[in-house]
Amino acid sequence: VQLQAFGGGLVQAGGSLRLSCAASGSTFSINAFGWYRQAPGKQRELVATISYSGSTNYADSVKGRFTISRDNAKNTVYLQMNSLKPEDTAVYYCFAEWGPDSDYPYATWGQGTQFTVSS
């Protein structure tokens, strides 16, 4: 499985942005998608995950503002981000968990996409 992320750039505080991440390769075996982010000088943080069935989980810091979704037909995961804050500034990485055994998945990461929220 390979992942390519799209989106990013510069947005003003309070604005919105959508990231997308397209998967290729053995996409039939993808169980879950997700997004991590890493701000300068900080550890990587899990932002959101979505299972094949559509179950989602979010970090407390983004609940109510971010929405993760997936289009299984397009093998693409999206992260809709609203009410953006300067502290959302980071490099965002998509990832996919895949393989024949969901209890022991492989993981693939996208290349990371940067966006900055200006105050």
Disulfide bonds with the S-S distance in Angstrom:
Cys21-Cys94 2.00
